[in-house]
Amino acid sequence: MSTITQPDYRVRTAVPLSALVVAIAAGAVNALIALGASALGAETVGGLQPIAYISFTIVAAIAGAVGWHIINRRAGRPAKVMHWLAPTFLVVSFIPDIVVGVTMGWLMAGALALMHVATITIAVLTYRRFMPLRSGSAEPVVSAGSERVR
């Protein structure tokens, strides 16, 4: 039997609004990072092209908001889960950057890694604001109905 606890926010507005805020803010920061890398001499190909980093940022913002909400709703201790999950996602996001560094140059790889750090930082701060994490499982609700389980 799976249990679900009710979040302290309105899901229909908090999830899309937080995804939109992250997409806009992280997209703007990523644009500045790409421009800075280009000014320093990085080739504007691949992940440093606006169509690439903007579309990846939008997908990440939506997936992150949905994932954050699901973990907040389903996990017994969502704050504890996010404490290790967000840094893990950041570290895993560096794997393609290493490949880019070897094949296309370390300036480009550094810019992409900085974009990942910026996007995840903005996402976590935004999701914490719009979708605060529960500290532990309060009162679980059976997902099949409205019967409460203790």
C-alpha positions as CSV (number, residue, x, y, z in Angstrom):
1,M,0.0,0.0,0.0
2,S,1.5,3.3,-1.0
3,T,0.9,6.4,1.2
4,I,0.6,10.0,0.1
5,T,0.8,13.0,2.4
6,Q,-0.7,16.3,1.3
7,P,1.7,19.1,0.5
8,D,1.3,22.6,2.1
9,Y,1.0,24.3,-1.2
10,R,-1.4,24.3,-4.2
11,V,0.0,21.8,-6.6
12,R,-1.8,23.2,-9.7
13,T,-0.2,26.6,-9.3
14,A,3.1,25.9,-7.4
15,V,4.5,23.3,-9.8
16,P,4.1,25.2,-13.1
17,L,4.9,28.6,-11.5
18,S,8.1,27.3,-9.9
19,A,9.1,25.6,-13.2
20,L,8.5,28.9,-15.1
21,V,10.5,30.9,-12.6
22,V,13.4,28.5,-12.8
23,A,13.3,28.4,-16.6
24,I,13.3,32.2,-16.9
25,A,15.9,32.9,-14.2
26,A,18.3,30.0,-15.0
27,G,17.9,30.7,-18.8
28,A,19.0,34.3,-18.2
29,V,21.9,33.3,-16.1
30,N,22.9,30.6,-18.5
31,A,22.8,33.1,-21.3
32,L,25.2,35.3,-19.4
33,I,27.5,32.4,-18.8
34,A,27.5,31.4,-22.5
35,L,28.2,35.0,-23.5
36,G,31.1,35.2,-21.0
37,A,32.6,31.9,-22.2
38,S,32.2,33.1,-25.8
39,A,34.0,36.4,-24.9
40,L,36.8,34.4,-23.4
41,G,37.2,32.5,-26.6
42,A,35.0,29.4,-26.3
43,E,33.5,28.2,-29.5
44,T,29.7,28.7,-29.5
45,V,28.7,25.3,-30.6
46,G,26.8,22.5,-29.0
47,G,25.7,23.4,-25.5
48,L,26.7,27.0,-25.8
49,Q,24.2,27.7,-28.5
50,P,21.0,29.5,-27.2
51,I,18.7,26.9,-28.6
52,A,20.5,24.1,-26.8
53,Y,20.9,25.6,-23.3
54,I,17.5,27.3,-23.3
55,S,15.7,24.1,-24.3
56,F,17.7,22.0,-21.8
57,T,17.0,24.5,-19.1
58,I,13.2,24.4,-19.7
59,V,13.2,20.6,-19.7
60,A,15.2,20.6,-16.5
61,A,13.0,23.2,-14.8
62,I,9.8,21.2,-15.6
63,A,11.3,17.8,-14.7
64,G,12.8,19.3,-11.5
65,A,9.5,20.8,-10.3
66,V,7.6,17.6,-11.0
67,G,10.3,15.5,-9.3
68,W,10.5,17.8,-6.3
69,H,6.7,17.6,-5.9
70,I,6.6,13.9,-6.2
71,I,9.4,13.4,-3.7
72,N,7.8,15.9,-1.3
73,R,4.5,14.1,-1.5
74,R,5.7,10.5,-1.5
75,A,8.9,10.3,0.5
76,G,8.8,9.7,4.2
77,R,11.4,12.4,4.9
78,P,11.6,14.5,1.7
79,A,14.0,17.0,3.2
80,K,16.4,14.2,4.0
81,V,16.0,12.7,0.5
82,M,16.6,16.1,-1.2
83,H,19.7,16.7,1.0
84,W,21.5,14.0,-0.9
85,L,19.6,13.9,-4.2
86,A,20.2,17.4,-5.4
87,P,24.0,17.3,-5.0
88,T,24.0,13.8,-6.6
89,F,22.2,15.2,-9.7
90,L,24.7,18.0,-9.8
91,V,27.7,15.6,-9.7
92,V,26.1,13.3,-12.4
93,S,25.5,16.4,-14.6
94,F,29.3,16.9,-14.7
95,I,29.9,13.6,-16.6
96,P,28.9,14.9,-20.0
97,D,30.9,18.1,-19.3
98,I,34.1,16.0,-18.8
99,V,33.5,14.4,-22.2
100,V,33.0,17.9,-23.7
101,G,36.2,19.0,-22.0
102,V,38.2,16.2,-23.6
103,T,36.7,16.6,-27.1
104,M,35.9,20.3,-27.4
105,G,37.9,22.1,-24.8
106,W,37.9,22.8,-21.1
107,L,36.7,26.4,-21.4
108,M,33.4,25.1,-23.0
109,A,33.2,22.3,-20.4
110,G,33.7,24.8,-17.6
111,A,31.0,27.0,-18.9
112,L,28.6,24.1,-19.2
113,A,29.5,22.9,-15.6
114,L,28.9,26.4,-14.4
115,M,25.5,26.4,-16.1
116,H,24.6,23.2,-14.3
117,V,25.6,24.7,-10.9
118,A,23.6,27.8,-11.7
119,T,20.5,25.9,-12.8
120,I,20.4,23.5,-9.9
121,T,21.1,26.3,-7.4
122,I,18.3,28.5,-8.8
123,A,16.0,25.4,-9.0
124,V,16.5,24.4,-5.4
125,L,16.0,27.9,-4.0
126,T,12.9,28.4,-6.1
127,Y,11.4,25.0,-5.3
128,R,12.0,25.5,-1.6
129,R,10.2,28.9,-1.8
130,F,7.2,27.7,-3.8
131,M,7.0,24.0,-2.7
132,P,8.4,23.8,0.9
133,L,9.6,20.4,1.9
134,R,7.9,18.5,4.7
135,S,10.4,17.5,7.5
136,G,8.9,14.1,7.9
137,S,5.8,12.0,7.2
138,A,3.0,13.7,9.1
139,E,-0.3,11.9,8.5
140,P,-0.2,9.5,5.6
141,V,-3.3,9.2,3.4
142,V,-4.1,6.0,1.5
143,S,-3.9,6.9,-2.2
144,A,-6.9,4.7,-3.2
145,G,-9.3,6.8,-1.1
146,S,-9.7,9.3,1.6
147,E,-9.2,6.8,4.5
148,R,-6.5,8.0,6.9
149,V,-3.9,5.6,8.1
150,R,-1.8,6.1,11.3
